[in-house]
Amino acid sequence: MQQQQADVAVVGAGIVGLAMAYKLAVKGKKVVLFERNSKAISASIRNFGLVWPIGQRAGKMYDRAMHSRSVWKEIAAATGLQCQETGSLHLVYEKDELAVLEEFAQAAPGNGFNCELITPGNIGKYTSAIKTDGLKGALWSPTEMTVNPRVASATIAKYLEEKLNVIVRFNTAVNGISMPYIETKDERWRVDQVYVCSGADFETLYPAAYATAPLTKCKLQMMRTIPQPGNWQLGPALCAGLTLAHYASFNDCAALVPLKQRFQEEMPEYVKWGIHLLISQNGAGELTIGDSHEYGPDFEPFDKAFINDLILKYMHTFLDAPTYTIQEQWHGIYPKLTNGGTELVMSPEKGVTVVNALSGAGMTLSFGLAEELTTATADNF
């Protein structure tokens, strides 16, 4: 078995692992990155590609998201990766939804959010892709961005290898860690620090720690349309009233309590399956639509058609697009904490840090979290 050496090993080449490898490499560490598959194939490519600061709580989490946003821009500039600064619109068609937006917008400057309440008469300045009948208002935020998740991971991995001298090992599972050594089927690496950023590897390498961690899994269902004709543009990423009940940024709004109660009474199936709606558009003109949230230790591999029907039914209450023809349907699965936390960071043995369970916000938070973790451990190795 060949003996190798690096300062740090990162296990998992999803967005969390890539962010850790990026931050370590730019801080001057010699990094080796392991990925058991030929490329990232899980949650990191099965999402909207949205960087979504507006959904994060004010303070630490919003700052983390905004740091990630700046890194995405850096990487896009260095690699040519598509990174569209689209912004976002939260659209509301009911008085109780508008009450939440008004409360949020009033508190936003003091909480550090850069957003603005838009009247129905001014919505045309931001988008022509919505139904305006019954529109009560919208919240405009300029901070949201769209990247292509299906090419982002491969682009970042290539950049790490070619420009930042990260040693990348795809198709290479880590068979064991016994610090300071990490072993694969062909190699043995001596390292000072290991970051395990893959849920599958966390489960197999540290089964006892995994079993006691406050984790569940979330399955989401999503769809994508064919390219919109005539170079039609969505403009900002869109969402509507249900999203106000989904993201933590709105949790402190007193007006959210009666709104959630109405959703429970009038839209119980949407609440049961954790459905809210985001719509983004990629560089090919395709619309990505979703999503739902099912929780449990594991799931049937079969998607539920009625969930997609509910998603599309709600979409038609506000989206006005040239074509709604669906060309792809899929699901993703990601880990989520059951204790209300925003991420799992733990050390199952000295020199090893598990970074997991960003709860579906990996595109938005990974680079900011990686900056915090690598800064905190910089003096330890």
Secondary structure, 3 states (H helix, E strand, C coil): CEEEECCEEEECCCHHHHHHHHHHHHCCCCEEEECCCCCCCCHHHCCCCEECHHHCCCCHHHHHHHHHHHHHHHHHHHHCCCEECCCEEEEECCHHHHHHHHHHHHHHHHHCCCCEEECHHHHHHCCCCECCCCCCEEEEECCCEEECHHHHHHHHHHHHHHHCCCEEECCCCCCEEECCEEECCCEEEECCEEEECCHHHHHHHCHHHHHHCCEEEEEEEEEEECCCHHHCCCCCEEECHHHHCCCHHHCCCCCHHHHHHHHHHHCHHHHHCCCCCEEEECCCCCEEEECCCEEECCCCCCCCHHHHHHHHHHHCCCECCCCCCEEEEEEEEEEEECCCCCCEEEEEECCEEEEECCCCCHHHHHHHHHHHHHHHHHHHC
